[in-house]
Amino acid sequence: PVLYARRDDWPEQPYLVAWLEQVGRCQGLDAAQLTRGDFDAELRSLLLREKPAPIEPTGNLQAAEYLFELLTAV
């Protein structure tokens, strides 16, 4: 589970949050909540949500296939 601080000046934020919402559990906080430490309800709610299925790691296979193609093309 990810409890995160919203940062509207981060260009990657919408993509990261969309991915987190798709594959996991996440909840955003605004800066004032974070500063005050006022996020116990959000944290409890986040922890009570159903656990998603684990993400299947495939990056190592993708990297190996890419390197194989690159090295055998010579």
CHARMM internal coordinates of N, CA and C (Angstrom, degrees):
IC EDIT
DIST 1 N 1 CA 1.4611
DIST 1 CA 1 C 1.5279
ANGL 1 N 1 CA 1 C 110.66
DIST 1 C 2 N 1.3327
ANGL 1 CA 1 C 2 N 115.87
DIHE 1 N 1 CA 1 C 2 N 143.11
DIST 2 N 2 CA 1.4593
ANGL 1 C 2 N 2 CA 121.20
DIHE 1 CA 1 C 2 N 2 CA -177.24
DIST 2 CA 2 C 1.5215
ANGL 2 N 2 CA 2 C 109.78
DIHE 1 C 2 N 2 CA 2 C -126.19
DIST 2 C 3 N 1.3119
ANGL 2 CA 2 C 3 N 115.02
DIHE 2 N 2 CA 2 C 3 N 119.37
DIST 3 N 3 CA 1.4626
ANGL 2 C 3 N 3 CA 122.21
DIHE 2 CA 2 C 3 N 3 CA 171.96
DIST 3 CA 3 C 1.5236
ANGL 3 N 3 CA 3 C 104.69
DIHE 2 C 3 N 3 CA 3 C -103.90
DIST 3 C 4 N 1.3206
ANGL 3 CA 3 C 4 N 117.78
DIHE 3 N 3 CA 3 C 4 N 117.49
DIST 4 N 4 CA 1.4620
ANGL 3 C 4 N 4 CA 119.75
DIHE 3 CA 3 C 4 N 4 CA -172.01
DIST 4 CA 4 C 1.5275
ANGL 4 N 4 CA 4 C 111.87
DIHE 3 C 4 N 4 CA 4 C -126.09
DIST 4 C 5 N 1.3199
ANGL 4 CA 4 C 5 N 114.68
DIHE 4 N 4 CA 4 C 5 N 155.02
DIST 5 N 5 CA 1.4598
ANGL 4 C 5 N 5 CA 121.94
DIHE 4 CA 4 C 5 N 5 CA 175.27
DIST 5 CA 5 C 1.5195
ANGL 5 N 5 CA 5 C 108.34
DIHE 4 C 5 N 5 CA 5 C -90.92
DIST 5 C 6 N 1.3135
ANGL 5 CA 5 C 6 N 117.40
DIHE 5 N 5 CA 5 C 6 N 126.22
DIST 6 N 6 CA 1.4636
ANGL 5 C 6 N 6 CA 121.31
DIHE 5 CA 5 C 6 N 6 CA 177.64
DIST 6 CA 6 C 1.5222
ANGL 6 N 6 CA 6 C 109.54
DIHE 5 C 6 N 6 CA 6 C -68.29
DIST 6 C 7 N 1.3071
ANGL 6 CA 6 C 7 N 115.45
DIHE 6 N 6 CA 6 C 7 N 135.21
DIST 7 N 7 CA 1.4664
ANGL 6 C 7 N 7 CA 121.78
DIHE 6 CA 6 C 7 N 7 CA 177.34
DIST 7 CA 7 C 1.5183
ANGL 7 N 7 CA 7 C 107.32
DIHE 6 C 7 N 7 CA 7 C -136.00
DIST 7 C 8 N 1.3034
ANGL 7 CA 7 C 8 N 115.20
DIHE 7 N 7 CA 7 C 8 N 94.83
DIST 8 N 8 CA 1.4634
ANGL 7 C 8 N 8 CA 120.50
DIHE 7 CA 7 C 8 N 8 CA -174.74
DIST 8 CA 8 C 1.5204
ANGL 8 N 8 CA 8 C 113.54
DIHE 7 C 8 N 8 CA 8 C -65.72
DIST 8 C 9 N 1.3291
ANGL 8 CA 8 C 9 N 117.57
DIHE 8 N 8 CA 8 C 9 N -15.76
DIST 9 N 9 CA 1.4657
ANGL 8 C 9 N 9 CA 120.09
DIHE 8 CA 8 C 9 N 9 CA 178.96
DIST 9 CA 9 C 1.5308
ANGL 9 N 9 CA 9 C 112.22
DIHE 8 C 9 N 9 CA 9 C -89.15
DIST 9 C 10 N 1.3199
ANGL 9 CA 9 C 10 N 118.13
DIHE 9 N 9 CA 9 C 10 N 4.79
DIST 10 N 10 CA 1.4669
ANGL 9 C 10 N 10 CA 121.42
DIHE 9 CA 9 C 10 N 10 CA 177.09
DIST 10 CA 10 C 1.5287
ANGL 10 N 10 CA 10 C 108.10
DIHE 9 C 10 N 10 CA 10 C -96.32
DIST 10 C 11 N 1.3217
ANGL 10 CA 10 C 11 N 118.43
DIHE 10 N 10 CA 10 C 11 N 114.02
DIST 11 N 11 CA 1.4626
ANGL 10 C 11 N 11 CA 119.82
DIHE 10 CA 10 C 11 N 11 CA -176.60
DIST 11 CA 11 C 1.5263
ANGL 11 N 11 CA 11 C 113.95
DIHE 10 C 11 N 11 CA 11 C -64.95
DIST 11 C 12 N 1.3227
ANGL 11 CA 11 C 12 N 117.51
DIHE 11 N 11 CA 11 C 12 N -24.23
DIST 12 N 12 CA 1.4697
ANGL 11 C 12 N 12 CA 119.32
DIHE 11 CA 11 C 12 N 12 CA -179.35
DIST 12 CA 12 C 1.5255
ANGL 12 N 12 CA 12 C 113.06
DIHE 11 C 12 N 12 CA 12 C -83.79
DIST 12 C 13 N 1.3208
ANGL 12 CA 12 C 13 N 117.93
DIHE 12 N 12 CA 12 C 13 N -8.54
DIST 13 N 13 CA 1.4611
ANGL 12 C 13 N 13 CA 121.47
DIHE 12 CA 12 C 13 N 13 CA -175.20
DIST 13 CA 13 C 1.5348
ANGL 13 N 13 CA 13 C 113.80
DIHE 12 C 13 N 13 CA 13 C -54.62
DIST 13 C 14 N 1.3292
ANGL 13 CA 13 C 14 N 120.58
DIHE 13 N 13 CA 13 C 14 N -50.71
DIST 14 N 14 CA 1.4724
ANGL 13 C 14 N 14 CA 118.49
DIHE 13 CA 13 C 14 N 14 CA -177.01
DIST 14 CA 14 C 1.5230
ANGL 14 N 14 CA 14 C 113.09
DIHE 13 C 14 N 14 CA 14 C -60.07
DIST 14 C 15 N 1.3234
ANGL 14 CA 14 C 15 N 116.57
DIHE 14 N 14 CA 14 C 15 N -35.37
DIST 15 N 15 CA 1.4641
ANGL 14 C 15 N 15 CA 120.39
DIHE 14 CA 14 C 15 N 15 CA -178.30
DIST 15 CA 15 C 1.5270
ANGL 15 N 15 CA 15 C 111.56
DIHE 14 C 15 N 15 CA 15 C -74.19
DIST 15 C 16 N 1.3170
ANGL 15 CA 15 C 16 N 116.43
DIHE 15 N 15 CA 15 C 16 N -41.19
DIST 16 N 16 CA 1.4548
ANGL 15 C 16 N 16 CA 120.70
DIHE 15 CA 15 C 16 N 16 CA 178.65
DIST 16 CA 16 C 1.5270
ANGL 16 N 16 CA 16 C 110.72
DIHE 15 C 16 N 16 CA 16 C -65.92
DIST 16 C 17 N 1.3237
ANGL 16 CA 16 C 17 N 116.69
DIHE 16 N 16 CA 16 C 17 N -44.67
DIST 17 N 17 CA 1.4659
ANGL 16 C 17 N 17 CA 120.46
DIHE 16 CA 16 C 17 N 17 CA 179.64
DIST 17 CA 17 C 1.5246
ANGL 17 N 17 CA 17 C 110.59
DIHE 16 C 17 N 17 CA 17 C -64.59
DIST 17 C 18 N 1.3291
ANGL 17 CA 17 C 18 N 117.53
DIHE 17 N 17 CA 17 C 18 N -42.23
DIST 18 N 18 CA 1.4697
ANGL 17 C 18 N 18 CA 120.40
DIHE 17 CA 17 C 18 N 18 CA 178.27
DIST 18 CA 18 C 1.5248
ANGL 18 N 18 CA 18 C 110.62
DIHE 17 C 18 N 18 CA 18 C -59.76
DIST 18 C 19 N 1.3484
ANGL 18 CA 18 C 19 N 116.84
DIHE 18 N 18 CA 18 C 19 N -42.16
DIST 19 N 19 CA 1.4587
ANGL 18 C 19 N 19 CA 120.43
DIHE 18 CA 18 C 19 N 19 CA 178.80
DIST 19 CA 19 C 1.5279
ANGL 19 N 19 CA 19 C 110.78
DIHE 18 C 19 N 19 CA 19 C -65.66
DIST 19 C 20 N 1.3372
ANGL 19 CA 19 C 20 N 116.55
DIHE 19 N 19 CA 19 C 20 N -44.49
DIST 20 N 20 CA 1.4656
ANGL 19 C 20 N 20 CA 120.03
DIHE 19 CA 19 C 20 N 20 CA 179.29
DIST 20 CA 20 C 1.5219
ANGL 20 N 20 CA 20 C 111.31
DIHE 19 C 20 N 20 CA 20 C -60.47
DIST 20 C 21 N 1.3213
ANGL 20 CA 20 C 21 N 116.67
DIHE 20 N 20 CA 20 C 21 N -40.50
DIST 21 N 21 CA 1.4693
ANGL 20 C 21 N 21 CA 120.11
DIHE 20 CA 20 C 21 N 21 CA 179.38
DIST 21 CA 21 C 1.5225
ANGL 21 N 21 CA 21 C 111.34
DIHE 20 C 21 N 21 CA 21 C -67.09
DIST 21 C 22 N 1.3218
ANGL 21 CA 21 C 22 N 116.38
DIHE 21 N 21 CA 21 C 22 N -32.16
DIST 22 N 22 CA 1.4638
ANGL 21 C 22 N 22 CA 121.12
DIHE 21 CA 21 C 22 N 22 CA -178.86
DIST 22 CA 22 C 1.5192
ANGL 22 N 22 CA 22 C 112.18
DIHE 21 C 22 N 22 CA 22 C -74.37
DIST 22 C 23 N 1.3308
ANGL 22 CA 22 C 23 N 117.93
DIHE 22 N 22 CA 22 C 23 N -39.65
DIST 23 N 23 CA 1.4656
ANGL 22 C 23 N 23 CA 120.36
DIHE 22 CA 22 C 23 N 23 CA -171.21
DIST 23 CA 23 C 1.5276
ANGL 23 N 23 CA 23 C 114.77
DIHE 22 C 23 N 23 CA 23 C -111.38
DIST 23 C 24 N 1.2988
ANGL 23 CA 23 C 24 N 117.61
DIHE 23 N 23 CA 23 C 24 N -5.71
DIST 24 N 24 CA 1.4635
ANGL 23 C 24 N 24 CA 118.32
DIHE 23 CA 23 C 24 N 24 CA -175.45
DIST 24 CA 24 C 1.5105
ANGL 24 N 24 CA 24 C 113.09
DIHE 23 C 24 N 24 CA 24 C -150.65
DIST 24 C 25 N 1.2936
ANGL 24 CA 24 C 25 N 113.58
DIHE 24 N 24 CA 24 C 25 N -152.93
DIST 25 N 25 CA 1.4608
ANGL 24 C 25 N 25 CA 121.73
DIHE 24 CA 24 C 25 N 25 CA 177.96
DIST 25 CA 25 C 1.5246
ANGL 25 N 25 CA 25 C 107.04
DIHE 24 C 25 N 25 CA 25 C -121.55
DIST 25 C 26 N 1.3329
ANGL 25 CA 25 C 26 N 116.62
DIHE 25 N 25 CA 25 C 26 N 129.25
DIST 26 N 26 CA 1.4536
ANGL 25 C 26 N 26 CA 119.11
DIHE 25 CA 25 C 26 N 26 CA 178.44
DIST 26 CA 26 C 1.5260
ANGL 26 N 26 CA 26 C 109.84
DIHE 25 C 26 N 26 CA 26 C -149.48
DIST 26 C 27 N 1.3109
ANGL 26 CA 26 C 27 N 114.17
DIHE 26 N 26 CA 26 C 27 N 158.64
DIST 27 N 27 CA 1.4680
ANGL 26 C 27 N 27 CA 121.34
DIHE 26 CA 26 C 27 N 27 CA 178.69
DIST 27 CA 27 C 1.5161
ANGL 27 N 27 CA 27 C 107.50
DIHE 26 C 27 N 27 CA 27 C -149.06
DIST 27 C 28 N 1.3232
ANGL 27 CA 27 C 28 N 116.29
DIHE 27 N 27 CA 27 C 28 N 130.77
DIST 28 N 28 CA 1.4547
ANGL 27 C 28 N 28 CA 120.89
DIHE 27 CA 27 C 28 N 28 CA 179.33
DIST 28 CA 28 C 1.5121
ANGL 28 N 28 CA 28 C 112.18
DIHE 27 C 28 N 28 CA 28 C -92.05
DIST 28 C 29 N 1.3162
ANGL 28 CA 28 C 29 N 114.47
DIHE 28 N 28 CA 28 C 29 N 149.61
DIST 29 N 29 CA 1.4679
ANGL 28 C 29 N 29 CA 122.51
DIHE 28 CA 28 C 29 N 29 CA 175.54
DIST 29 CA 29 C 1.5115
ANGL 29 N 29 CA 29 C 108.18
DIHE 28 C 29 N 29 CA 29 C -123.27
DIST 29 C 30 N 1.3273
ANGL 29 CA 29 C 30 N 116.85
DIHE 29 N 29 CA 29 C 30 N 151.29
DIST 30 N 30 CA 1.4583
ANGL 29 C 30 N 30 CA 117.97
DIHE 29 CA 29 C 30 N 30 CA 171.74
DIST 30 CA 30 C 1.5288
ANGL 30 N 30 CA 30 C 108.60
DIHE 29 C 30 N 30 CA 30 C -90.38
DIST 30 C 31 N 1.3091
ANGL 30 CA 30 C 31 N 116.05
DIHE 30 N 30 CA 30 C 31 N 167.14
DIST 31 N 31 CA 1.4672
ANGL 30 C 31 N 31 CA 121.39
DIHE 30 CA 30 C 31 N 31 CA -174.66
DIST 31 CA 31 C 1.5247
ANGL 31 N 31 CA 31 C 112.16
DIHE 30 C 31 N 31 CA 31 C -59.62
DIST 31 C 32 N 1.3255
ANGL 31 CA 31 C 32 N 117.41
DIHE 31 N 31 CA 31 C 32 N -37.65
DIST 32 N 32 CA 1.4671
ANGL 31 C 32 N 32 CA 120.70
DIHE 31 CA 31 C 32 N 32 CA -179.15
DIST 32 CA 32 C 1.5274
ANGL 32 N 32 CA 32 C 111.06
DIHE 31 C 32 N 32 CA 32 C -64.21
DIST 32 C 33 N 1.3117
ANGL 32 CA 32 C 33 N 117.19
DIHE 32 N 32 CA 32 C 33 N -43.08
DIST 33 N 33 CA 1.4709
ANGL 32 C 33 N 33 CA 120.58
DIHE 32 CA 32 C 33 N 33 CA 177.60
DIST 33 CA 33 C 1.5177
ANGL 33 N 33 CA 33 C 110.79
DIHE 32 C 33 N 33 CA 33 C -60.40
DIST 33 C 34 N 1.3140
ANGL 33 CA 33 C 34 N 116.12
DIHE 33 N 33 CA 33 C 34 N -44.33
DIST 34 N 34 CA 1.4527
ANGL 33 C 34 N 34 CA 120.59
DIHE 33 CA 33 C 34 N 34 CA -179.08
DIST 34 CA 34 C 1.5243
ANGL 34 N 34 CA 34 C 110.79
DIHE 33 C 34 N 34 CA 34 C -64.10
DIST 34 C 35 N 1.3098
ANGL 34 CA 34 C 35 N 116.90
DIHE 34 N 34 CA 34 C 35 N -44.23
DIST 35 N 35 CA 1.4660
ANGL 34 C 35 N 35 CA 121.62
DIHE 34 CA 34 C 35 N 35 CA -179.57
DIST 35 CA 35 C 1.5271
ANGL 35 N 35 CA 35 C 111.22
DIHE 34 C 35 N 35 CA 35 C -62.83
DIST 35 C 36 N 1.3290
ANGL 35 CA 35 C 36 N 116.53
DIHE 35 N 35 CA 35 C 36 N -42.02
DIST 36 N 36 CA 1.4644
ANGL 35 C 36 N 36 CA 120.89
DIHE 35 CA 35 C 36 N 36 CA -179.65
DIST 36 CA 36 C 1.5296
ANGL 36 N 36 CA 36 C 112.75
DIHE 35 C 36 N 36 CA 36 C -77.25
DIST 36 C 37 N 1.3196
ANGL 36 CA 36 C 37 N 116.48
DIHE 36 N 36 CA 36 C 37 N -17.60
DIST 37 N 37 CA 1.4613
ANGL 36 C 37 N 37 CA 119.62
DIHE 36 CA 36 C 37 N 37 CA -174.18
DIST 37 CA 37 C 1.5156
ANGL 37 N 37 CA 37 C 110.84
DIHE 36 C 37 N 37 CA 37 C 75.17
DIST 37 C 38 N 1.3140
ANGL 37 CA 37 C 38 N 116.22
DIHE 37 N 37 CA 37 C 38 N 24.88
DIST 38 N 38 CA 1.4595
ANGL 37 C 38 N 38 CA 123.18
DIHE 37 CA 37 C 38 N 38 CA -174.89
DIST 38 CA 38 C 1.5336
ANGL 38 N 38 CA 38 C 110.40
DIHE 37 C 38 N 38 CA 38 C -98.68
DIST 38 C 39 N 1.3292
ANGL 38 CA 38 C 39 N 116.09
DIHE 38 N 38 CA 38 C 39 N 69.99
DIST 39 N 39 CA 1.4595
ANGL 38 C 39 N 39 CA 119.02
DIHE 38 CA 38 C 39 N 39 CA -179.41
DIST 39 CA 39 C 1.5226
ANGL 39 N 39 CA 39 C 112.04
DIHE 38 C 39 N 39 CA 39 C -140.85
DIST 39 C 40 N 1.3190
ANGL 39 CA 39 C 40 N 117.10
DIHE 39 N 39 CA 39 C 40 N 21.78
DIST 40 N 40 CA 1.4684
ANGL 39 C 40 N 40 CA 119.25
DIHE 39 CA 39 C 40 N 40 CA -179.07
DIST 40 CA 40 C 1.5261
ANGL 40 N 40 CA 40 C 112.01
DIHE 39 C 40 N 40 CA 40 C -63.82
DIST 40 C 41 N 1.3274
ANGL 40 CA 40 C 41 N 118.58
DIHE 40 N 40 CA 40 C 41 N -39.32
DIST 41 N 41 CA 1.4682
ANGL 40 C 41 N 41 CA 120.72
DIHE 40 CA 40 C 41 N 41 CA -179.93
DIST 41 CA 41 C 1.5295
ANGL 41 N 41 CA 41 C 110.63
DIHE 40 C 41 N 41 CA 41 C -65.44
DIST 41 C 42 N 1.3330
ANGL 41 CA 41 C 42 N 116.35
DIHE 41 N 41 CA 41 C 42 N -41.38
DIST 42 N 42 CA 1.4632
ANGL 41 C 42 N 42 CA 120.26
DIHE 41 CA 41 C 42 N 42 CA 179.03
DIST 42 CA 42 C 1.5313
ANGL 42 N 42 CA 42 C 110.90
DIHE 41 C 42 N 42 CA 42 C -65.14
DIST 42 C 43 N 1.3173
ANGL 42 CA 42 C 43 N 116.50
DIHE 42 N 42 CA 42 C 43 N -41.09
DIST 43 N 43 CA 1.4575
ANGL 42 C 43 N 43 CA 120.58
DIHE 42 CA 42 C 43 N 43 CA 179.46
DIST 43 CA 43 C 1.5293
ANGL 43 N 43 CA 43 C 111.29
DIHE 42 C 43 N 43 CA 43 C -65.25
DIST 43 C 44 N 1.3144
ANGL 43 CA 43 C 44 N 116.82
DIHE 43 N 43 CA 43 C 44 N -44.97
DIST 44 N 44 CA 1.4750
ANGL 43 C 44 N 44 CA 120.04
DIHE 43 CA 43 C 44 N 44 CA 178.41
DIST 44 CA 44 C 1.5310
ANGL 44 N 44 CA 44 C 110.85
DIHE 43 C 44 N 44 CA 44 C -60.98
DIST 44 C 45 N 1.3262
ANGL 44 CA 44 C 45 N 116.19
DIHE 44 N 44 CA 44 C 45 N -45.07
DIST 45 N 45 CA 1.4602
ANGL 44 C 45 N 45 CA 120.77
DIHE 44 CA 44 C 45 N 45 CA 179.54
DIST 45 CA 45 C 1.5206
ANGL 45 N 45 CA 45 C 110.94
DIHE 44 C 45 N 45 CA 45 C -61.27
DIST 45 C 46 N 1.3099
ANGL 45 CA 45 C 46 N 116.33
DIHE 45 N 45 CA 45 C 46 N -42.81
DIST 46 N 46 CA 1.4568
ANGL 45 C 46 N 46 CA 121.82
DIHE 45 CA 45 C 46 N 46 CA 179.63
DIST 46 CA 46 C 1.5282
ANGL 46 N 46 CA 46 C 111.03
DIHE 45 C 46 N 46 CA 46 C -61.29
DIST 46 C 47 N 1.3153
ANGL 46 CA 46 C 47 N 116.85
DIHE 46 N 46 CA 46 C 47 N -44.79
DIST 47 N 47 CA 1.4590
ANGL 46 C 47 N 47 CA 121.08
DIHE 46 CA 46 C 47 N 47 CA -177.55
DIST 47 CA 47 C 1.5288
ANGL 47 N 47 CA 47 C 113.09
DIHE 46 C 47 N 47 CA 47 C -71.05
DIST 47 C 48 N 1.3294
ANGL 47 CA 47 C 48 N 117.22
DIHE 47 N 47 CA 47 C 48 N -21.78
DIST 48 N 48 CA 1.4578
ANGL 47 C 48 N 48 CA 120.72
DIHE 47 CA 47 C 48 N 48 CA 179.62
DIST 48 CA 48 C 1.5271
ANGL 48 N 48 CA 48 C 113.33
DIHE 47 C 48 N 48 CA 48 C -86.45
DIST 48 C 49 N 1.3146
ANGL 48 CA 48 C 49 N 117.44
DIHE 48 N 48 CA 48 C 49 N -12.38
DIST 49 N 49 CA 1.4613
ANGL 48 C 49 N 49 CA 120.28
DIHE 48 CA 48 C 49 N 49 CA 179.61
DIST 49 CA 49 C 1.5200
ANGL 49 N 49 CA 49 C 110.56
DIHE 48 C 49 N 49 CA 49 C -67.35
DIST 49 C 50 N 1.3231
ANGL 49 CA 49 C 50 N 115.08
DIHE 49 N 49 CA 49 C 50 N 151.77
DIST 50 N 50 CA 1.4586
ANGL 49 C 50 N 50 CA 120.72
DIHE 49 CA 49 C 50 N 50 CA -179.77
DIST 50 CA 50 C 1.5262
ANGL 50 N 50 CA 50 C 110.47
DIHE 49 C 50 N 50 CA 50 C -62.76
DIST 50 C 51 N 1.3189
ANGL 50 CA 50 C 51 N 114.91
DIHE 50 N 50 CA 50 C 51 N 137.99
DIST 51 N 51 CA 1.4621
ANGL 50 C 51 N 51 CA 120.81
DIHE 50 CA 50 C 51 N 51 CA 178.33
DIST 51 CA 51 C 1.5216
ANGL 51 N 51 CA 51 C 109.69
DIHE 50 C 51 N 51 CA 51 C -71.08
DIST 51 C 52 N 1.3269
ANGL 51 CA 51 C 52 N 117.31
DIHE 51 N 51 CA 51 C 52 N 131.58
DIST 52 N 52 CA 1.4737
ANGL 51 C 52 N 52 CA 119.13
DIHE 51 CA 51 C 52 N 52 CA 176.20
DIST 52 CA 52 C 1.5274
ANGL 52 N 52 CA 52 C 110.55
DIHE 51 C 52 N 52 CA 52 C -77.32
DIST 52 C 53 N 1.3058
ANGL 52 CA 52 C 53 N 115.48
DIHE 52 N 52 CA 52 C 53 N 165.92
DIST 53 N 53 CA 1.4716
ANGL 52 C 53 N 53 CA 120.47
DIHE 52 CA 52 C 53 N 53 CA 175.46
DIST 53 CA 53 C 1.5294
ANGL 53 N 53 CA 53 C 108.40
DIHE 52 C 53 N 53 CA 53 C -65.08
DIST 53 C 54 N 1.3221
ANGL 53 CA 53 C 54 N 117.30
DIHE 53 N 53 CA 53 C 54 N 145.67
DIST 54 N 54 CA 1.4677
ANGL 53 C 54 N 54 CA 119.81
DIHE 53 CA 53 C 54 N 54 CA 178.61
DIST 54 CA 54 C 1.5305
ANGL 54 N 54 CA 54 C 111.44
DIHE 53 C 54 N 54 CA 54 C -61.72
DIST 54 C 55 N 1.3161
ANGL 54 CA 54 C 55 N 115.49
DIHE 54 N 54 CA 54 C 55 N 149.23
DIST 55 N 55 CA 1.4597
ANGL 54 C 55 N 55 CA 121.29
DIHE 54 CA 54 C 55 N 55 CA 177.21
DIST 55 CA 55 C 1.5219
ANGL 55 N 55 CA 55 C 108.01
DIHE 54 C 55 N 55 CA 55 C -79.28
DIST 55 C 56 N 1.3142
ANGL 55 CA 55 C 56 N 116.13
DIHE 55 N 55 CA 55 C 56 N 131.52
DIST 56 N 56 CA 1.4600
ANGL 55 C 56 N 56 CA 120.89
DIHE 55 CA 55 C 56 N 56 CA 178.77
DIST 56 CA 56 C 1.5260
ANGL 56 N 56 CA 56 C 108.96
DIHE 55 C 56 N 56 CA 56 C -77.21
DIST 56 C 57 N 1.3302
ANGL 56 CA 56 C 57 N 117.97
DIHE 56 N 56 CA 56 C 57 N 119.28
DIST 57 N 57 CA 1.4656
ANGL 56 C 57 N 57 CA 119.55
DIHE 56 CA 56 C 57 N 57 CA -179.46
DIST 57 CA 57 C 1.5284
ANGL 57 N 57 CA 57 C 110.83
DIHE 56 C 57 N 57 CA 57 C -74.31
DIST 57 C 58 N 1.3124
ANGL 57 CA 57 C 58 N 116.41
DIHE 57 N 57 CA 57 C 58 N 120.78
DIST 58 N 58 CA 1.4617
ANGL 57 C 58 N 58 CA 120.59
DIHE 57 CA 57 C 58 N 58 CA -179.20
DIST 58 CA 58 C 1.5321
ANGL 58 N 58 CA 58 C 112.08
DIHE 57 C 58 N 58 CA 58 C -128.36
DIST 58 C 59 N 1.3001
ANGL 58 CA 58 C 59 N 117.86
DIHE 58 N 58 CA 58 C 59 N -1.59
DIST 59 N 59 CA 1.4658
ANGL 58 C 59 N 59 CA 120.97
DIHE 58 CA 58 C 59 N 59 CA -176.82
DIST 59 CA 59 C 1.5120
ANGL 59 N 59 CA 59 C 113.14
DIHE 58 C 59 N 59 CA 59 C -60.64
DIST 59 C 60 N 1.3385
ANGL 59 CA 59 C 60 N 116.99
DIHE 59 N 59 CA 59 C 60 N -36.86
DIST 60 N 60 CA 1.4685
ANGL 59 C 60 N 60 CA 119.39
DIHE 59 CA 59 C 60 N 60 CA -179.49
DIST 60 CA 60 C 1.5305
ANGL 60 N 60 CA 60 C 111.05
DIHE 59 C 60 N 60 CA 60 C -65.23
DIST 60 C 61 N 1.3233
ANGL 60 CA 60 C 61 N 117.79
DIHE 60 N 60 CA 60 C 61 N -39.60
DIST 61 N 61 CA 1.4543
ANGL 60 C 61 N 61 CA 121.29
DIHE 60 CA 60 C 61 N 61 CA 178.04
DIST 61 CA 61 C 1.5253
ANGL 61 N 61 CA 61 C 110.60
DIHE 60 C 61 N 61 CA 61 C -67.20
DIST 61 C 62 N 1.3198
ANGL 61 CA 61 C 62 N 117.13
DIHE 61 N 61 CA 61 C 62 N -42.35
DIST 62 N 62 CA 1.4639
ANGL 61 C 62 N 62 CA 120.63
DIHE 61 CA 61 C 62 N 62 CA 178.76
DIST 62 CA 62 C 1.5297
ANGL 62 N 62 CA 62 C 110.74
DIHE 61 C 62 N 62 CA 62 C -62.01
DIST 62 C 63 N 1.3143
ANGL 62 CA 62 C 63 N 117.24
DIHE 62 N 62 CA 62 C 63 N -41.98
DIST 63 N 63 CA 1.4637
ANGL 62 C 63 N 63 CA 121.12
DIHE 62 CA 62 C 63 N 63 CA 179.39
DIST 63 CA 63 C 1.5260
ANGL 63 N 63 CA 63 C 110.35
DIHE 62 C 63 N 63 CA 63 C -65.20
DIST 63 C 64 N 1.3292
ANGL 63 CA 63 C 64 N 117.59
DIHE 63 N 63 CA 63 C 64 N -43.20
DIST 64 N 64 CA 1.4664
ANGL 63 C 64 N 64 CA 121.18
DIHE 63 CA 63 C 64 N 64 CA -179.82
DIST 64 CA 64 C 1.5280
ANGL 64 N 64 CA 64 C 110.71
DIHE 63 C 64 N 64 CA 64 C -63.36
DIST 64 C 65 N 1.3290
ANGL 64 CA 64 C 65 N 117.30
DIHE 64 N 64 CA 64 C 65 N -42.45
DIST 65 N 65 CA 1.4654
ANGL 64 C 65 N 65 CA 120.21
DIHE 64 CA 64 C 65 N 65 CA 178.91
DIST 65 CA 65 C 1.5219
ANGL 65 N 65 CA 65 C 111.13
DIHE 64 C 65 N 65 CA 65 C -64.43
DIST 65 C 66 N 1.3133
ANGL 65 CA 65 C 66 N 117.19
DIHE 65 N 65 CA 65 C 66 N -40.90
DIST 66 N 66 CA 1.4653
ANGL 65 C 66 N 66 CA 121.39
DIHE 65 CA 65 C 66 N 66 CA 178.28
DIST 66 CA 66 C 1.5228
ANGL 66 N 66 CA 66 C 110.51
DIHE 65 C 66 N 66 CA 66 C -62.44
DIST 66 C 67 N 1.3208
ANGL 66 CA 66 C 67 N 116.40
DIHE 66 N 66 CA 66 C 67 N -47.86
DIST 67 N 67 CA 1.4664
ANGL 66 C 67 N 67 CA 120.30
DIHE 66 CA 66 C 67 N 67 CA -179.86
DIST 67 CA 67 C 1.5307
ANGL 67 N 67 CA 67 C 111.59
DIHE 66 C 67 N 67 CA 67 C -63.80
DIST 67 C 68 N 1.3252
ANGL 67 CA 67 C 68 N 116.81
DIHE 67 N 67 CA 67 C 68 N -39.47
DIST 68 N 68 CA 1.4575
ANGL 67 C 68 N 68 CA 120.47
DIHE 67 CA 67 C 68 N 68 CA 178.15
DIST 68 CA 68 C 1.5236
ANGL 68 N 68 CA 68 C 110.55
DIHE 67 C 68 N 68 CA 68 C -60.18
DIST 68 C 69 N 1.3356
ANGL 68 CA 68 C 69 N 116.72
DIHE 68 N 68 CA 68 C 69 N -47.57
DIST 69 N 69 CA 1.4606
ANGL 68 C 69 N 69 CA 120.65
DIHE 68 CA 68 C 69 N 69 CA 179.14
DIST 69 CA 69 C 1.5239
ANGL 69 N 69 CA 69 C 111.45
DIHE 68 C 69 N 69 CA 69 C -62.65
DIST 69 C 70 N 1.2975
ANGL 69 CA 69 C 70 N 116.31
DIHE 69 N 69 CA 69 C 70 N -40.15
DIST 70 N 70 CA 1.4721
ANGL 69 C 70 N 70 CA 121.18
DIHE 69 CA 69 C 70 N 70 CA -179.75
DIST 70 CA 70 C 1.5199
ANGL 70 N 70 CA 70 C 110.96
DIHE 69 C 70 N 70 CA 70 C -66.11
DIST 70 C 71 N 1.3116
ANGL 70 CA 70 C 71 N 117.29
DIHE 70 N 70 CA 70 C 71 N -43.99
DIST 71 N 71 CA 1.4643
ANGL 70 C 71 N 71 CA 121.15
DIHE 70 CA 70 C 71 N 71 CA -176.11
DIST 71 CA 71 C 1.5211
ANGL 71 N 71 CA 71 C 113.42
DIHE 70 C 71 N 71 CA 71 C -77.55
DIST 71 C 72 N 1.3062
ANGL 71 CA 71 C 72 N 118.06
DIHE 71 N 71 CA 71 C 72 N -28.15
DIST 72 N 72 CA 1.4551
ANGL 71 C 72 N 72 CA 120.05
DIHE 71 CA 71 C 72 N 72 CA -179.44
DIST 72 CA 72 C 1.5303
ANGL 72 N 72 CA 72 C 112.30
DIHE 71 C 72 N 72 CA 72 C -88.23
DIST 72 C 73 N 1.3047
ANGL 72 CA 72 C 73 N 118.20
DIHE 72 N 72 CA 72 C 73 N -7.96
DIST 73 N 73 CA 1.4596
ANGL 72 C 73 N 73 CA 121.63
DIHE 72 CA 72 C 73 N 73 CA 178.66
DIST 73 CA 73 C 1.5278
ANGL 73 N 73 CA 73 C 111.48
DIHE 72 C 73 N 73 CA 73 C -80.04
DIST 73 C 74 N 1.3089
ANGL 73 CA 73 C 74 N 117.63
DIHE 73 N 73 CA 73 C 74 N -10.95
DIST 74 N 74 CA 1.4718
ANGL 73 C 74 N 74 CA 121.92
DIHE 73 CA 73 C 74 N 74 CA -177.17
DIST 74 CA 74 C 1.4985
ANGL 74 N 74 CA 74 C 112.05
DIHE 73 C 74 N 74 CA 74 C -77.36
END
COOR INIT
IC SEED 1 N 1 CA 1 C
IC BUILD
